[in-house]
Amino acid sequence: MDRRRFILATVAGGAGLATAGLTGLTASTALGATDEELAYANFGLAVEFLLADFYEKTTAAKLFKGATQRNLVRARMNAQEHASSLTKLLNDAGQDAAVEEDFEFAWPASTFRSKQAAATQGLKITQNLLGVYQTAATSISVAAYRALYASMTANVAQQAAVLSEALGRRTTGISFPAALDLESATNALEGLLG
Amino acid sequence: MKRIALVLAAAALSVSLTLAGSAAARPRATAPLTIYAAASLTDVFRALDPAQRYSFAGSNALETQIRQGAPADLFASASPVNTQNLFRAGLVAKPLTFTANRLALIVPKSNPAGLHSIYDLRTKDVKLVVAGPSVPVGGYTRTVLRKLGMSSVLAKVVSQETDVRAVTGKVALGQADAGFVYVTDARAVADQVSVIRIPAWAQPRVRYEIAVVNRSQNKTAAQAWIRTLLSARGQNALRSYGFQPLPKKAAP
């Protein structure tokens, strides 16, 4: 299997995992998480909207071709599905989930003008989201929520690999990426979230 | 004698010119509208149209007054909850969204508690002031804290106020270490307070609605006033005071 087929296969696998997570989530709604735990979902939802917007603008700019372009189209769908799962999680927990229209994303003017700028920005977003999902997957009290975050972690890691390759870097990086707290990730992405 | 007559004639001319001038400057001959509006709209509404009669307070208090028969022509609320309550009760016409806002945490310029991030509220010893839960900004404050997973900081609240202006005043005067207000109120006291941003992902959906009160004797003028508020002039005035553009889905 060449690298392109490998990436496509793993992306498809990630979508399957996310669906499984959503199914598990339905059964967990009676369990209830604390507000502190639901903060991961509020952050994740906003960043998934940001990512979906990023992929939409990147693919519309036609900066990439072939497999990379197709993977970015697929990644947009991943972000939208993650957002749907997190919306359901929040609504089931009694919170009023944000919608995309609540945000005015603030992209730097140069973001979608070159492959380098776009992929760098995308990588920054995915790496911060990945760090927060890792923390959520290991710290939340509700097992079904942990499963959801674990599957989303796997998928966002695939997206990071695609963006890393688009920058001409390796698709595999360090063995143990760091988990992130909400405050650090918020500080890193606040400028983009508007 | 001639000099006295000249002075008297000049004085009479001056008075008549002044009267003529004031009549020309008056924007309308009809009676002013009575507009009940959220406290956060105080500065912008007065600047937009100083000729009307205003009553500014917490939207929940204004809703109660209108229920009790207060003689308002228009009601502008900082939360759709209050206007929709009155609409369901048949007391106002269908409300329209006219602007949006965001929340901020403010601290006195001297910043005695040493707050630099909203997350510092968790760890620092803070005298926090918020609006009561039934006041729109008080409800929004609780939404922010819940989204951030920081509802526990409500244990640090030393005072619950009846409207946003009271929260702003207490922090500006240094009677509290921090308070949650609208960004528009923070701007009004920018020389006395510092603003700490609330993350975009934790912001509540702050929407302002306005409606004509059904008991109004001046409905035509009230509807015209709403049109002015929704016009480019009205929206520019709101933006100049820091309000957010009309939400995409609510735009007419």
Interface residues (C-beta under 8 A of the other chain):
Chain A: T34 D35 E36 E37 L38 A39 N42 F43 L45 A46 V47 Q95 D96 A98 E101 D102 F103 L182 E183 T186 E190 L193 G194
Chain B: S117 Y119 T143 R146 K147 L148 G149 M150 S151 R197 P199 A200 W201 A202 Q203 R205 P247 K248 K249
